[in-house]
Amino acid sequence: MAALVQPKPEATHLLCYGYDTYTTNIGLEEALKPDVLLVHTFDGQPLPVEHGGPCRMITPQLYAWKGAKWIKRIQFLTENKLGFWEERGYSNTAYPWRNDRYNEA
């Protein structure tokens, strides 16, 4: 995705917007890891709504709230902007193996 749109060099984060009004943020460095997927098809067919279609992000190294479903827009940002759960005290980084579930602030 980032290779296709060529974000500006000052981009540091993404904000994903879902059709259900859900948002989640992710650092660009995390988003560009090779195991992060934007899924829009499965078995040659459009991804079904019940599985997050038309597009969903899978972030295997992060807690699941960072993997948005029903994505309608992805915005490249020059600074971090909190998503739905992050605004409610969940971690910005969301590393499960560090027990990084909640914001320590």
C-alpha positions as YAML, in Angstrom:
chain: A
units: angstrom
residues:
- id: 1
  name: MET
  ca: [0.00, 0.00, 0.00]
- id: 2
  name: ALA
  ca: [2.64, 2.56, 1.03]
- id: 3
  name: ALA
  ca: [4.66, 1.72, -2.08]
- id: 4
  name: LEU
  ca: [1.66, 2.53, -4.28]
- id: 5
  name: VAL
  ca: [0.77, 5.86, -2.68]
- id: 6
  name: GLN
  ca: [4.32, 6.99, -1.85]
- id: 7
  name: PRO
  ca: [3.74, 8.83, 1.44]
- id: 8
  name: LYS
  ca: [5.66, 12.01, 2.08]
- id: 9
  name: PRO
  ca: [8.98, 11.55, 3.92]
- id: 10
  name: GLU
  ca: [7.58, 13.32, 6.99]
- id: 11
  name: ALA
  ca: [4.80, 10.69, 7.45]
- id: 12
  name: THR
  ca: [5.19, 8.84, 10.76]
- id: 13
  name: HIS
  ca: [1.79, 7.20, 11.42]
- id: 14
  name: LEU
  ca: [-1.36, 5.85, 9.81]
- id: 15
  name: LEU
  ca: [-4.93, 6.31, 10.93]
- id: 16
  name: CYS
  ca: [-7.41, 3.73, 9.65]
- id: 17
  name: TYR
  ca: [-11.08, 4.71, 9.42]
- id: 18
  name: GLY
  ca: [-13.78, 2.06, 9.31]
- id: 19
  name: TYR
  ca: [-17.27, 2.28, 7.82]
- id: 20
  name: ASP
  ca: [-18.50, 1.58, 11.36]
- id: 21
  name: THR
  ca: [-16.76, 4.83, 12.56]
- id: 22
  name: TYR
  ca: [-13.98, 2.83, 14.29]
- id: 23
  name: THR
  ca: [-10.48, 4.29, 14.04]
- id: 24
  name: THR
  ca: [-7.09, 2.95, 14.97]
- id: 25
  name: ASN
  ca: [-3.60, 4.39, 14.73]
- id: 26
  name: ILE
  ca: [-0.38, 2.60, 13.94]
- id: 27
  name: GLY
  ca: [3.18, 3.84, 13.56]
- id: 28
  name: LEU
  ca: [4.39, 3.76, 9.97]
- id: 29
  name: GLU
  ca: [7.38, 1.63, 10.96]
- id: 30
  name: GLU
  ca: [5.00, -1.05, 12.32]
- id: 31
  name: ALA
  ca: [2.62, -0.74, 9.38]
- id: 32
  name: LEU
  ca: [5.43, -1.40, 6.89]
- id: 33
  name: LYS
  ca: [6.54, -4.67, 8.48]
- id: 34
  name: PRO
  ca: [6.36, -7.56, 5.99]
- id: 35
  name: ASP
  ca: [3.76, -9.51, 7.98]
- id: 36
  name: VAL
  ca: [1.22, -6.66, 8.10]
- id: 37
  name: LEU
  ca: [-1.51, -7.24, 5.55]
- id: 38
  name: LEU
  ca: [-4.24, -5.21, 3.91]
- id: 39
  name: VAL
  ca: [-6.75, -7.87, 2.92]
- id: 40
  name: HIS
  ca: [-9.40, -7.19, 0.30]
- id: 41
  name: THR
  ca: [-9.78, -10.59, -1.38]
- id: 42
  name: PHE
  ca: [-9.79, -14.22, -0.29]
- id: 43
  name: ASP
  ca: [-9.72, -17.14, -2.68]
- id: 44
  name: GLY
  ca: [-10.10, -14.73, -5.59]
- id: 45
  name: GLN
  ca: [-13.31, -13.23, -4.19]
- id: 46
  name: PRO
  ca: [-13.92, -9.89, -2.42]
- id: 47
  name: LEU
  ca: [-13.42, -10.19, 1.34]
- id: 48
  name: PRO
  ca: [-16.88, -10.79, 2.88]
- id: 49
  name: VAL
  ca: [-18.28, -8.15, 5.23]
- id: 50
  name: GLU
  ca: [-18.46, -10.69, 8.07]
- id: 51
  name: HIS
  ca: [-14.67, -11.03, 7.84]
- id: 52
  name: GLY
  ca: [-13.94, -7.30, 7.66]
- id: 53
  name: GLY
  ca: [-14.55, -6.53, 3.99]
- id: 54
  name: PRO
  ca: [-14.22, -4.53, 1.89]
- id: 55
  name: CYS
  ca: [-10.74, -4.22, 3.44]
- id: 56
  name: ARG
  ca: [-9.13, -5.09, 6.74]
- id: 57
  name: MET
  ca: [-5.67, -4.69, 8.21]
- id: 58
  name: ILE
  ca: [-4.02, -7.62, 9.95]
- id: 59
  name: THR
  ca: [-1.21, -6.72, 12.38]
- id: 60
  name: PRO
  ca: [0.10, -10.09, 13.68]
- id: 61
  name: GLN
  ca: [2.68, -8.61, 16.06]
- id: 62
  name: LEU
  ca: [0.22, -6.26, 17.81]
- id: 63
  name: TYR
  ca: [-2.93, -6.57, 19.87]
- id: 64
  name: ALA
  ca: [-5.99, -7.11, 17.70]
- id: 65
  name: TRP
  ca: [-7.50, -3.62, 18.13]
- id: 66
  name: LYS
  ca: [-4.72, -2.32, 15.85]
- id: 67
  name: GLY
  ca: [-6.07, -4.47, 13.01]
- id: 68
  name: ALA
  ca: [-9.04, -2.51, 11.71]
- id: 69
  name: LYS
  ca: [-11.96, -4.07, 9.83]
- id: 70
  name: TRP
  ca: [-14.29, -2.49, 7.27]
- id: 71
  name: ILE
  ca: [-11.64, 0.07, 6.28]
- id: 72
  name: LYS
  ca: [-12.88, 2.90, 4.08]
- id: 73
  name: ARG
  ca: [-9.92, 5.27, 4.43]
- id: 74
  name: ILE
  ca: [-6.27, 5.21, 5.48]
- id: 75
  name: GLN
  ca: [-4.66, 8.54, 6.29]
- id: 76
  name: PHE
  ca: [-0.91, 9.09, 6.48]
- id: 77
  name: LEU
  ca: [-0.04, 11.47, 9.31]
- id: 78
  name: THR
  ca: [3.00, 13.52, 10.27]
- id: 79
  name: GLU
  ca: [2.29, 12.92, 13.97]
- id: 80
  name: ASN
  ca: [0.41, 10.41, 16.06]
- id: 81
  name: LYS
  ca: [-3.36, 10.77, 16.38]
- id: 82
  name: LEU
  ca: [-5.21, 8.53, 18.82]
- id: 83
  name: GLY
  ca: [-7.75, 6.03, 17.55]
- id: 84
  name: PHE
  ca: [-10.94, 4.78, 19.22]
- id: 85
  name: TRP
  ca: [-9.36, 2.52, 21.88]
- id: 86
  name: GLU
  ca: [-6.26, 4.67, 22.31]
- id: 87
  name: GLU
  ca: [-8.50, 7.61, 23.27]
- id: 88
  name: ARG
  ca: [-9.96, 5.35, 25.97]
- id: 89
  name: GLY
  ca: [-6.63, 4.49, 27.58]
- id: 90
  name: TYR
  ca: [-5.38, 1.58, 25.51]
- id: 91
  name: SER
  ca: [-1.73, 1.49, 24.47]
- id: 92
  name: ASN
  ca: [-0.49, 3.25, 21.33]
- id: 93
  name: THR
  ca: [2.14, 0.59, 20.68]
- id: 94
  name: ALA
  ca: [0.11, -2.54, 21.66]
- id: 95
  name: TYR
  ca: [2.88, -5.14, 21.92]
- id: 96
  name: PRO
  ca: [1.34, -8.31, 23.42]
- id: 97
  name: TRP
  ca: [4.65, -9.86, 24.51]
- id: 98
  name: ARG
  ca: [5.41, -6.76, 26.60]
- id: 99
  name: ASN
  ca: [1.97, -6.83, 28.25]
- id: 100
  name: ASP
  ca: [1.53, -3.41, 26.64]
- id: 101
  name: ARG
  ca: [-2.23, -3.23, 26.74]
- id: 102
  name: TYR
  ca: [-2.95, 0.04, 28.56]
- id: 103
  name: ASN
  ca: [-1.45, 3.52, 28.41]
- id: 104
  name: GLU
  ca: [0.70, 4.12, 31.48]
- id: 105
  name: ALA
  ca: [0.11, 7.89, 31.48]
...
